[in-house]
Amino acid sequence: MNHGPTVLRVCRAVVGPVDADDAWSETFLSALKAYPDLPADANVEAWLVTIAHRKAIDITRARVRRAIPTDTVPDAPSASNHERDDDLAEALDRLPNKQKQAVAYHYLADLPYADVAAILGCSTAAARRSAADGIAALRRSRIDTPGKGEGP
């Protein structure tokens, strides 16, 4: 089964489009090294999302330490074959980290809440609540955006 697109969607949701490719690559490099020790009955997709979660944390920490030049404007990320809803990406980026991650892991990676809870280090109920709160916030931001509140 090809888990690459799922991991890329999760990476984009968690670290944004600029760093997503790096997180994706780092995820699969780490997975290749660790694969021989993976139990035969493991949920490979949840395992890969867990690795992606850790790589996203690493990239986020590195981003904070990275110097940002002020005399030049960074290039915009190149467009990929996947269409992106920039408004949704911006709304997702404004969510608190736990909500953003819960939404990404449950709705984009299609992981059950038990796996999301294991990745986030919380209870299943807390993972469910974070995802629900994140979706509610996304819906509110869509309704509050002028021109987008028409319809359900």
GROMACS elastic network, one bead per residue, 0.5 to 0.9 nm:
[ bonds ]
;  ai    aj funct       b0    kb
    2     5     6  0.73709   500
    2     6     6  0.83961   500
    3     6     6  0.54015   500
    3     7     6  0.62549   500
    3     8     6  0.86840   500
    3    44     6  0.84088   500
    3    45     6  0.63682   500
    3    48     6  0.80000   500
    4     7     6  0.52353   500
    4     8     6  0.61297   500
    4     9     6  0.86961   500
    4    24     6  0.79910   500
    4    28     6  0.85914   500
    5     8     6  0.50382   500
    5     9     6  0.61773   500
    5    10     6  0.86419   500
    6     9     6  0.51883   500
    6    10     6  0.63038   500
    6    11     6  0.86452   500
    6    45     6  0.82988   500
    6    49     6  0.84102   500
    6   108     6  0.67359   500
    6   109     6  0.53154   500
    6   110     6  0.84315   500
    7    10     6  0.50947   500
    7    11     6  0.61015   500
    7    12     6  0.86066   500
    7    24     6  0.65749   500
    7    27     6  0.83178   500
    7    45     6  0.82363   500
    7    48     6  0.70697   500
    7    49     6  0.61864   500
    7    52     6  0.69037   500
    7   108     6  0.86900   500
    7   109     6  0.69951   500
    8    12     6  0.60807   500
    8    13     6  0.85371   500
    8    20     6  0.66531   500
    8    21     6  0.72304   500
    8    23     6  0.81720   500
    8    24     6  0.57519   500
    8    52     6  0.88360   500
    9    12     6  0.51447   500
    9    13     6  0.61799   500
    9    14     6  0.86418   500
    9    20     6  0.83171   500
    9   104     6  0.77583   500
    9   108     6  0.63467   500
    9   109     6  0.74267   500
   10    13     6  0.51190   500
   10    14     6  0.61127   500
   10    15     6  0.84863   500
   10    20     6  0.84280   500
   10    24     6  0.89257   500
   10    49     6  0.74755   500
   10    52     6  0.76959   500
   10    53     6  0.84022   500
   10   101     6  0.81597   500
   10   104     6  0.53995   500
   10   105     6  0.64593   500
   10   108     6  0.61869   500
   10   109     6  0.64061   500
   11    14     6  0.51930   500
   11    15     6  0.57771   500
   11    16     6  0.69943   500
   11    17     6  0.79839   500
   11    19     6  0.79698   500
   11    21     6  0.76952   500
   11    22     6  0.88869   500
   11    23     6  0.62200   500
   11    24     6  0.64090   500
   11    49     6  0.87838   500
   11    52     6  0.66845   500
   11    53     6  0.78617   500
   11    55     6  0.88528   500
   11    56     6  0.69049   500
   11   104     6  0.84529   500
   12    15     6  0.56202   500
   12    18     6  0.80353   500
   12    19     6  0.75468   500
   12    21     6  0.80469   500
   12    23     6  0.86992   500
   12    24     6  0.89050   500
   12    89     6  0.84959   500
   12   104     6  0.89592   500
   13    16     6  0.56446   500
   13    17     6  0.77446   500
   13    20     6  0.82200   500
   13    89     6  0.69956   500
   13    92     6  0.69705   500
   13    93     6  0.73806   500
   13   100     6  0.73505   500
   13   101     6  0.77377   500
   13   103     6  0.87033   500
   13   104     6  0.60196   500
   13   108     6  0.84014   500
   14    20     6  0.81271   500
   14    53     6  0.80389   500
   14    56     6  0.67455   500
   14    57     6  0.89924   500
   14    92     6  0.84462   500
   14    93     6  0.75594   500
   14    97     6  0.80196   500
   14   100     6  0.66364   500
   14   101     6  0.61571   500
   14   104     6  0.70305   500
   15    18     6  0.77609   500
   15    19     6  0.60006   500
   15    20     6  0.60261   500
   15    23     6  0.79617   500
   15    56     6  0.60196   500
   15    57     6  0.84586   500
   15    59     6  0.75474   500
   15    60     6  0.69388   500
   15    93     6  0.83085   500
   16    19     6  0.59963   500
   16    20     6  0.59068   500
   16    89     6  0.76856   500
   16    90     6  0.89715   500
   16    93     6  0.74757   500
   17    20     6  0.51301   500
   17    21     6  0.75876   500
   17    77     6  0.69785   500
   17    89     6  0.87436   500
   18    21     6  0.73310   500
   18    22     6  0.84390   500
   18    76     6  0.80888   500
   18    77     6  0.56135   500
   18    78     6  0.85411   500
   19    22     6  0.54267   500
   19    23     6  0.63267   500
   19    24     6  0.86983   500
   19    56     6  0.86677   500
   19    59     6  0.75242   500
   20    23     6  0.50910   500
   20    24     6  0.60135   500
   20    25     6  0.85646   500
   20    56     6  0.83768   500
   21    24     6  0.50055   500
   21    25     6  0.61107   500
   21    26     6  0.85238   500
   22    25     6  0.51564   500
   22    26     6  0.60609   500
   22    27     6  0.84366   500
   22    55     6  0.88953   500
   22    59     6  0.84139   500
   23    26     6  0.51334   500
   23    27     6  0.59862   500
   23    28     6  0.87657   500
   23    52     6  0.65622   500
   23    53     6  0.88578   500
   23    55     6  0.57175   500
   23    56     6  0.60395   500
   23    58     6  0.88065   500
   23    59     6  0.71594   500
   24    27     6  0.50877   500
   24    28     6  0.64914   500
   24    29     6  0.87348   500
   24    52     6  0.68407   500
   24    55     6  0.82731   500
   24    56     6  0.89887   500
   25    28     6  0.53948   500
   25    29     6  0.61853   500
   25    30     6  0.86429   500
   26    29     6  0.50790   500
   26    30     6  0.61180   500
   26    31     6  0.84215   500
   26    51     6  0.87600   500
   26    52     6  0.79015   500
   26    55     6  0.67089   500
   27    30     6  0.53450   500
   27    31     6  0.60679   500
   27    32     6  0.86962   500
   27    48     6  0.70325   500
   27    49     6  0.83618   500
   27    51     6  0.56775   500
   27    52     6  0.51676   500
   27    53     6  0.86907   500
   27    54     6  0.84573   500
   27    55     6  0.63898   500
   28    32     6  0.60170   500
   28    33     6  0.86230   500
   28    48     6  0.77749   500
   28    51     6  0.83658   500
   28    52     6  0.84493   500
   29    32     6  0.52798   500
   29    33     6  0.66093   500
   29    34     6  0.88941   500
   30    33     6  0.52396   500
   30    34     6  0.62602   500
   30    35     6  0.84690   500
   30    51     6  0.75075   500
   31    34     6  0.50657   500
   31    35     6  0.56295   500
   31    47     6  0.85967   500
   31    48     6  0.69882   500
   31    51     6  0.73061   500
   32    35     6  0.52875   500
   32    36     6  0.79491   500
   33    36     6  0.72726   500
   33    37     6  0.87464   500
   34    37     6  0.57389   500
   34    38     6  0.67657   500
   35    38     6  0.51263   500
   35    39     6  0.86935   500
   36    39     6  0.83649   500
   38    41     6  0.84069   500
   38    42     6  0.67822   500
   38    44     6  0.86033   500
   38    47     6  0.89070   500
   39    42     6  0.53836   500
   40    43     6  0.88343   500
   41    44     6  0.86481   500
   42    45     6  0.87717   500
   42    46     6  0.83820   500
   42    47     6  0.74776   500
   43    46     6  0.54668   500
   43    47     6  0.61515   500
   43    48     6  0.87265   500
   44    48     6  0.60937   500
   44    49     6  0.85829   500
   45    48     6  0.51296   500
   45    49     6  0.61938   500
   45    50     6  0.85629   500
   45   109     6  0.79326   500
   45   111     6  0.79561   500
   46    49     6  0.50582   500
   46    50     6  0.60883   500
   46    51     6  0.86638   500
   46   105     6  0.87117   500
   46   109     6  0.82732   500
   46   111     6  0.66257   500
   46   112     6  0.89343   500
   46   115     6  0.64419   500
   46   116     6  0.81380   500
   46   119     6  0.83209   500
   47    50     6  0.50774   500
   47    51     6  0.63905   500
   47    52     6  0.86861   500
   47   119     6  0.89035   500
   48    51     6  0.50560   500
   48    52     6  0.61145   500
   48    53     6  0.85291   500
   49    53     6  0.59848   500
   49    54     6  0.86261   500
   49   105     6  0.72431   500
   49   109     6  0.75421   500
   49   111     6  0.88357   500
   49   119     6  0.80122   500
   50    53     6  0.50017   500
   50    54     6  0.64336   500
   50    55     6  0.87233   500
   50   115     6  0.88780   500
   50   116     6  0.86920   500
   50   118     6  0.85389   500
   50   119     6  0.55591   500
   50   120     6  0.86813   500
   51    54     6  0.51747   500
   51    55     6  0.62214   500
   51    56     6  0.85651   500
   52    56     6  0.59829   500
   52    57     6  0.85886   500
   53    56     6  0.50790   500
   53    57     6  0.63562   500
   53    58     6  0.87631   500
   53   101     6  0.81566   500
   53   119     6  0.74230   500
   53   120     6  0.85150   500
   54    57     6  0.51019   500
   54    58     6  0.63239   500
   54    59     6  0.87337   500
   54   119     6  0.89738   500
   55    59     6  0.61613   500
   55    60     6  0.85293   500
   56    59     6  0.50592   500
   56    60     6  0.60274   500
   56    61     6  0.85201   500
   57    60     6  0.50718   500
   57    61     6  0.61317   500
   57    62     6  0.85337   500
   58    61     6  0.52029   500
   58    62     6  0.61328   500
   58    63     6  0.85696   500
   59    63     6  0.59731   500
   59    64     6  0.86909   500
   60    63     6  0.50526   500
   60    64     6  0.65033   500
   60    65     6  0.89704   500
   61    64     6  0.53423   500
   61    65     6  0.67128   500
   61    66     6  0.88734   500
   62    65     6  0.51526   500
   62    66     6  0.60782   500
   63    66     6  0.50363   500
   63    67     6  0.82631   500
   64    67     6  0.81549   500
   68    74     6  0.89893   500
   69    72     6  0.62386   500
   69    73     6  0.79795   500
   69    74     6  0.84594   500
   70    73     6  0.73286   500
   73    76     6  0.88799   500
   74    77     6  0.89442   500
   75    78     6  0.84440   500
   76    79     6  0.87987   500
   77    80     6  0.89079   500
   79    82     6  0.78632   500
   79    83     6  0.82726   500
   79    84     6  0.88358   500
   80    83     6  0.73300   500
   80    84     6  0.87809   500
   84    87     6  0.87166   500
   84    88     6  0.82716   500
   84    89     6  0.76724   500
   85    88     6  0.53419   500
   85    89     6  0.62573   500
   85    90     6  0.87153   500
   86    90     6  0.60629   500
   86    91     6  0.85051   500
   87    90     6  0.51549   500
   87    91     6  0.61424   500
   87    92     6  0.85388   500
   87   142     6  0.83918   500
   88    91     6  0.50036   500
   88    92     6  0.59867   500
   88    93     6  0.84357   500
   88   138     6  0.76573   500
   88   141     6  0.88730   500
   88   142     6  0.80541   500
   89    92     6  0.50752   500
   89    93     6  0.60882   500
   89    94     6  0.87393   500
   90    93     6  0.50017   500
   90    94     6  0.63794   500
   91    94     6  0.51923   500
   91    95     6  0.68141   500
   91   137     6  0.83799   500
   91   138     6  0.62218   500
   91   141     6  0.67381   500
   91   142     6  0.82398   500
   92    95     6  0.54419   500
   92    96     6  0.87848   500
   92    99     6  0.88536   500
   92   100     6  0.61498   500
   92   103     6  0.86731   500
   92   134     6  0.81060   500
   92   137     6  0.88601   500
   92   138     6  0.68620   500
   93    96     6  0.80249   500
   93    97     6  0.83888   500
   93   100     6  0.71130   500
   94    97     6  0.86186   500
   94   100     6  0.82667   500
   95    98     6  0.81153   500
   95    99     6  0.61404   500
   95   100     6  0.54954   500
   95   134     6  0.66327   500
   95   137     6  0.75777   500
   95   138     6  0.81602   500
   96    99     6  0.54568   500
   96   100     6  0.60977   500
   96   101     6  0.86078   500
   96   134     6  0.81379   500
   97   100     6  0.50326   500
   97   101     6  0.59735   500
   97   102     6  0.84190   500
   98   101     6  0.51918   500
   98   102     6  0.60019   500
   98   103     6  0.85292   500
   98   120     6  0.74916   500
   98   127     6  0.83231   500
   98   130     6  0.65017   500
   98   131     6  0.83252   500
   98   134     6  0.86865   500
   99   102     6  0.50792   500
   99   103     6  0.60542   500
   99   104     6  0.84672   500
   99   127     6  0.82916   500
   99   129     6  0.84993   500
   99   131     6  0.55464   500
   99   132     6  0.81406   500
   99   133     6  0.67886   500
   99   135     6  0.83314   500
  100   103     6  0.52737   500
  100   104     6  0.61234   500
  100   105     6  0.86048   500
  100   130     6  0.82209   500
  100   131     6  0.76419   500
  100   134     6  0.64496   500
  101   104     6  0.50192   500
  101   105     6  0.59545   500
  101   106     6  0.83535   500
  101   116     6  0.85120   500
  101   120     6  0.79433   500
  101   130     6  0.86466   500
  101   131     6  0.80902   500
  102   105     6  0.52646   500
  102   106     6  0.59020   500
  102   107     6  0.80287   500
  102   113     6  0.84381   500
  102   116     6  0.64172   500
  102   117     6  0.82616   500
  102   120     6  0.78133   500
  102   127     6  0.61683   500
  102   128     6  0.77035   500
  102   129     6  0.88823   500
  102   130     6  0.60531   500
  102   132     6  0.86875   500
  102   134     6  0.77736   500
  103   106     6  0.53826   500
  103   107     6  0.54659   500
  103   108     6  0.71288   500
  103   109     6  0.89481   500
  103   130     6  0.76492   500
  103   132     6  0.79079   500
  103   134     6  0.63455   500
  103   135     6  0.69764   500
  104   107     6  0.55541   500
  104   109     6  0.64424   500
  104   110     6  0.84090   500
  104   131     6  0.84679   500
  105   108     6  0.57450   500
  105   110     6  0.64647   500
  105   111     6  0.59392   500
  105   112     6  0.85144   500
  105   113     6  0.86750   500
  105   115     6  0.86240   500
  105   116     6  0.61403   500
  105   119     6  0.88424   500
  105   131     6  0.89422   500
  106   109     6  0.56779   500
  106   112     6  0.62618   500
  106   113     6  0.66334   500
  106   115     6  0.86418   500
  106   116     6  0.65645   500
  106   127     6  0.89811   500
  106   128     6  0.88158   500
  106   131     6  0.73956   500
  107   110     6  0.50514   500
  107   111     6  0.73675   500
  107   131     6  0.84543   500
  108   111     6  0.81278   500
  111   114     6  0.80643   500
  111   115     6  0.61532   500
  111   116     6  0.64452   500
  112   115     6  0.55025   500
  112   116     6  0.64359   500
  112   117     6  0.87568   500
  113   117     6  0.59443   500
  113   118     6  0.85042   500
  113   123     6  0.89046   500
  113   124     6  0.56361   500
  113   125     6  0.79708   500
  113   127     6  0.61247   500
  113   128     6  0.60852   500
  113   131     6  0.89633   500
  114   117     6  0.50963   500
  114   118     6  0.63007   500
  114   119     6  0.87920   500
  114   123     6  0.77361   500
  114   124     6  0.51493   500
  114   125     6  0.86802   500
  114   127     6  0.78647   500
  114   128     6  0.88619   500
  115   118     6  0.50252   500
  115   119     6  0.62757   500
  115   120     6  0.86304   500
  115   124     6  0.81579   500
  116   119     6  0.51654   500
  116   120     6  0.61377   500
  116   121     6  0.83791   500
  116   122     6  0.85011   500
  116   124     6  0.75084   500
  116   127     6  0.62903   500
  116   128     6  0.85080   500
  117   120     6  0.51258   500
  117   121     6  0.56932   500
  117   123     6  0.54191   500
  117   124     6  0.50589   500
  117   125     6  0.81273   500
  117   126     6  0.73542   500
  117   127     6  0.51962   500
  117   128     6  0.82370   500
  118   121     6  0.51359   500
  118   122     6  0.65575   500
  118   123     6  0.76595   500
  118   124     6  0.80288   500
  118   127     6  0.89672   500
  119   122     6  0.80137   500
  120   123     6  0.86493   500
  120   127     6  0.76184   500
  122   125     6  0.82378   500
  122   126     6  0.61879   500
  122   127     6  0.66310   500
  123   126     6  0.51067   500
  123   127     6  0.62819   500
  123   128     6  0.86193   500
  124   127     6  0.50797   500
  124   128     6  0.61425   500
  124   129     6  0.85634   500
  125   128     6  0.50494   500
  125   129     6  0.60859   500
  125   130     6  0.85837   500
  126   130     6  0.60433   500
  126   131     6  0.85421   500
  127   130     6  0.51255   500
  127   131     6  0.61865   500
  127   132     6  0.85423   500
  128   131     6  0.52379   500
  128   132     6  0.61075   500
  128   133     6  0.85630   500
  129   132     6  0.50365   500
  129   133     6  0.59698   500
  129   134     6  0.83981   500
  130   133     6  0.51279   500
  130   134     6  0.60066   500
  130   135     6  0.85918   500
  131   134     6  0.50203   500
  131   135     6  0.61439   500
  131   136     6  0.85310   500
  132   135     6  0.51738   500
  132   136     6  0.60971   500
  132   137     6  0.85717   500
  133   136     6  0.50462   500
  133   137     6  0.61273   500
  133   138     6  0.86021   500
  134   137     6  0.50988   500
  134   138     6  0.61846   500
  134   139     6  0.86341   500
  135   139     6  0.61392   500
  135   140     6  0.85718   500
  136   139     6  0.50947   500
  136   140     6  0.61590   500
  136   141     6  0.86163   500
  137   140     6  0.50095   500
  137   141     6  0.61133   500
  137   142     6  0.85643   500
  138   141     6  0.50922   500
  138   142     6  0.61998   500
  138   143     6  0.86938   500
  139   142     6  0.50561   500
  139   143     6  0.62450   500
  139   144     6  0.85541   500
  140   143     6  0.50878   500
  140   144     6  0.59720   500
  140   145     6  0.85224   500
  141   145     6  0.60735   500
  142   145     6  0.52783   500
  142   146     6  0.84551   500
  142   148     6  0.61153   500
  142   149     6  0.63712   500
  143   146     6  0.76351   500
  143   147     6  0.85842   500
  143   148     6  0.61085   500
  143   150     6  0.77256   500
  143   152     6  0.89061   500
  144   147     6  0.88318   500
  144   148     6  0.76529   500
  144   149     6  0.66071   500
  145   148     6  0.56048   500
  145   149     6  0.66026   500
  146   149     6  0.66730   500
  147   150     6  0.69252   500
  148   151     6  0.81889   500
  149   152     6  0.77727   500
